[in-house]
């Protein structure tokens, strides 16, 4: 009997949800469609162009017509060319290794630092937090040269370590994790202390399991920043075999008297795949993590 009543309530709630959804304002739906078109059209155009040969892209560029968008003779030659003739697969692996290392490092430092700033009492805590946070407002151009000289002096230039090591510290990630730990009830950690858990075990057993959504948010944001990095890898790495995919993709636009528009679009399409996949899979955790990181200071 109770199971039948529960099923009726679920059906009723589902029906109300469908009615509320179907009664959405048309202007809101139209607005969302326009925003989706605005941000999605360049990506779709890039992918479509990657299946056109460079002469066809140049021939159909002007005047604009349906031929400028729809491939007449779709081909995978651009993808085959960049993976075989230019070893672009190696550049993708370089980007993957650097990105994974940078994400792991920044997530670990942000999580431990955020927990310390939120749940540990020590002298100068707020001052140190403000110093860490102020680094987010320093333009990268202001520290570019000192950072380059420091990495070179340590002998990390022209290596994976030199690319990701300076960016394992993220003020945004520390702030987000601190806010997330502050949102947790203080009684949880007091109960853990009464049970005999120390600071580290409270962090691992009580803190981390309750900030999964913010952790996913930090991971996704750091992945995007690391994967899209261009200027720093371009400067710190001189070996073409160690360059990232973003730097290698720019090569297809910089060769004089040899247009490679098709290869460029294919390379950019491949670099977008990991970002799109992660965004689709983790979008609900990303939004939830930003909401959880909310208002406590």
C-alpha positions in Angstrom: 0.0 0.0 0.0 2.8 2.4 1.0 4.7 1.6 -2.2 1.6 2.4 -4.2 1.2 5.8 -2.4 4.9 6.6 -3.0 4.5 5.8 -6.7 1.5 8.1 -6.9 3.4 10.9 -5.2 6.3 10.5 -7.6 4.0 10.5 -10.6 2.3 13.6 -9.3 5.6 15.4 -8.7 6.8 14.4 -12.1 3.6 15.7 -13.7 3.9 19.0 -11.9 7.5 19.3 -13.0 6.5 18.7 -16.6 3.8 21.3 -16.4 6.2 23.8 -15.0 8.7 23.1 -17.7 6.1 23.2 -20.5 4.9 26.6 -19.2 8.3 28.2 -19.6 8.4 31.7 -21.0 9.0 31.6 -24.8 11.4 34.6 -24.5 13.6 32.7 -22.2 13.7 29.7 -24.6 14.5 31.9 -27.5 17.2 33.7 -25.5 18.9 30.5 -24.6 18.7 29.3 -28.2 20.4 32.5 -29.4 23.1 32.2 -26.8 23.7 28.6 -27.7 23.9 29.5 -31.4 26.3 32.4 -30.6 28.8 30.2 -28.7 28.2 27.0 -30.6 28.4 28.3 -34.2 32.2 28.9 -34.3 32.8 25.4 -33.0 30.5 23.8 -35.5 32.1 25.9 -38.3 35.6 24.9 -37.2 34.7 21.2 -37.2 33.0 21.4 -40.6 36.0 23.3 -42.1 38.3 20.5 -40.9 36.8 18.2 -43.4 37.5 20.5 -46.3 40.8 20.7 -48.2 42.6 23.9 -48.0 42.2 24.9 -51.7 38.4 24.4 -51.3 38.3 26.5 -48.1 40.2 29.3 -49.9 38.1 29.1 -53.1 34.8 29.2 -51.2 35.8 31.9 -48.7 34.5 34.8 -50.8 31.8 35.6 -51.7 30.0 33.9 -48.8 27.5 31.2 -49.8 26.3 27.8 -48.7 29.6 26.4 -50.2 31.5 28.4 -47.6 29.9 26.3 -44.8 29.0 22.9 -46.4 31.9 20.7 -47.7 31.6 19.7 -51.3 34.1 16.9 -51.0 34.4 15.9 -47.4 37.7 14.3 -46.5 39.8 13.1 -43.5 43.0 14.1 -45.3 43.6 17.0 -42.9 43.5 14.7 -39.9 45.7 12.1 -41.5 48.2 14.8 -42.5 48.7 16.4 -39.1 49.0 13.0 -37.4 51.4 11.5 -39.9 53.3 14.3 -41.5 53.5 16.7 -38.5 53.4 14.2 -35.6 50.6 16.2 -34.0 49.7 13.2 -31.9 52.9 13.7 -29.9 51.9 17.3 -29.2 48.5 16.1 -27.9 50.3 13.7 -25.6 52.6 16.5 -24.4 49.5 18.6 -23.6 47.9 15.7 -21.8 50.9 15.0 -19.6 51.5 18.6 -18.7 47.8 19.3 -18.0 47.3 16.2 -15.8 50.4 17.1 -13.7 49.3 20.7 -13.4 45.8 19.8 -12.4 46.9 17.2 -9.8 49.4 19.7 -8.3 47.0 22.6 -8.2 44.2 20.5 -6.8 46.4 19.1 -4.0 47.8 22.5 -3.0 44.5 24.2 -3.2 42.7 21.5 -1.1 45.3 21.4 1.7 45.6 25.2 1.7 41.9 25.8 1.6 41.3 23.4 4.5 44.1 25.1 6.6 42.7 28.6 6.0 39.1 27.5 6.8 39.5 25.0 9.7 42.8 25.6 11.4 43.5 28.4 13.9 47.0 30.0 13.7 48.4 33.5 14.0 48.3 35.5 10.8 45.9 33.2 9.0 43.8 36.0 7.5 46.8 38.0 6.5 48.4 35.0 4.7 45.1 34.3 3.0 44.9 37.8 1.7 48.5 37.6 0.4 47.6 34.4 -1.4 44.5 35.9 -2.9 46.2 39.1 -4.0 48.4 37.0 -6.3 45.3 36.6 -8.5 45.3 40.4 -9.2 48.9 40.5 -10.4 49.1 40.6 -14.2 51.1 37.6 -15.6 53.1 40.1 -17.7 54.5 41.7 -14.5 56.0 38.4 -13.4 56.7 36.8 -16.7 60.4 37.7 -16.9 61.3 36.9 -13.3 59.4 33.6 -13.5 61.2 32.7 -16.7 64.6 33.5 -15.2 63.8 31.5 -12.1 62.7 28.4 -14.0 65.8 28.6 -16.2 68.1 29.0 -13.3 66.6 25.8 -11.8 67.3 24.0 -15.0 63.7 23.3 -15.7 63.4 25.1 -19.0 62.7 23.0 -22.1 61.0 20.3 -20.0 57.6 19.3 -18.8 58.4 20.3 -15.3 59.2 23.9 -16.4 55.8 24.2 -18.0 53.5 23.1 -15.2 55.5 23.7 -12.0 54.9 27.5 -11.8 51.2 27.1 -12.1 50.6 24.4 -9.5 49.6 27.3 -7.2 46.1 28.8 -8.0 44.6 31.6 -5.9 41.2 30.9 -7.4 41.4 27.3 -6.5 42.5 28.1 -2.9 39.7 30.6 -2.5 37.1 28.2 -3.8 38.2 25.3 -1.6 38.4 27.6 1.5 34.8 28.7 0.9 33.7 25.1 0.5 35.3 24.0 3.8 33.7 27.0 5.5 30.3 25.9 4.4 30.6 22.6 6.2 29.1 22.6 9.8 31.7 23.1 12.5 30.0 20.3 14.5 31.3 17.7 12.0 34.9 18.5 12.8 34.2 18.8 16.5 32.7 15.3 16.5 35.7 14.0 14.6 38.0 15.5 17.2 36.1 13.9 20.0 36.4 10.5 18.2 40.2 11.0 18.3 40.8 12.0 14.7 43.7 14.4 14.3 43.9 17.3 11.8 45.1 15.1 8.9 42.6 12.3 9.4 39.7 14.9 9.9 40.8 16.4 6.6 40.8 13.1 4.7 37.8 11.4 6.4 35.5 14.3 7.1 36.5 17.3 4.9 37.2 15.8 1.5 34.2 13.5 1.2 31.9 16.5 1.7 33.5 18.8 -0.9 33.3 16.6 -4.0 31.4 19.1 -6.1 33.9 21.9 -5.5 36.8 19.5 -6.1 35.3 18.7 -9.5 34.9 22.4 -10.2 38.5 23.1 -9.4 39.6 20.2 -11.4 37.6 21.3 -14.5 38.7 24.9 -14.3 42.4 24.0 -13.8 42.2 21.6 -16.7 40.8 24.3 -19.0 43.5 26.7 -18.0 46.3 24.2 -18.3 45.1 22.7 -21.6 44.6 26.1 -23.2 47.9 27.6 -22.1 49.9 29.0 -25.0 52.3 31.8 -24.2 54.2 30.1 -21.3 54.8 26.8 -23.2 55.8 28.8 -26.3 58.5 30.7 -24.3 59.8 28.0 -21.9 60.0 25.1 -24.4 62.3 25.2 -27.5 62.2 21.5 -28.4 59.4 20.9 -31.0 59.1 17.4 -29.7 58.0 18.8 -26.3 55.7 21.5 -27.4 52.0 21.4 -26.5 49.2 21.0 -29.0 48.2 24.7 -28.8 51.6 25.9 -29.8 51.9 23.2 -32.5 48.5 24.2 -33.9 49.7 27.8 -34.4 52.4 26.5 -36.7 49.9 25.7 -39.4 49.0 29.4 -39.6 52.6 30.7 -39.5 54.2 28.9 -42.5 54.8 31.6 -45.2 53.5 30.9 -48.7 52.0 27.6 -47.7 48.4 28.0 -46.5 47.3 25.1 -44.3 43.8 26.2 -43.3 42.4 22.7 -43.4 45.2 21.3 -41.2 44.8 24.2 -38.8 41.0 23.5 -38.4 41.7 19.8 -37.9 44.3 20.5 -35.2 42.0 22.9 -33.4 39.1 20.4 -33.6 41.3 17.7 -31.9 42.4 20.1 -29.1 38.7 21.0 -28.4 37.6 17.3 -27.9 38.9 16.9 -24.3 37.4 20.2 -23.2 34.0 19.4 -24.7 33.8 15.9 -23.3 34.7 17.1 -19.8 32.3 20.0 -19.9 29.4 17.7 -20.9 30.2 15.1 -18.3 31.0 17.4 -15.4 28.7 20.4 -16.0 26.3 19.6 -13.2 29.1 19.2 -10.7 30.7 22.4 -11.9 27.5 24.4 -11.3 26.9 22.7 -7.9 30.5 23.4 -6.8 30.2 27.1 -7.6 26.9 27.3 -5.6 28.4 25.5 -2.7 31.4 27.8 -2.6 29.0 30.6 -1.9 28.8 33.3 0.7 30.7 32.5 3.9 33.8 34.6 4.5 
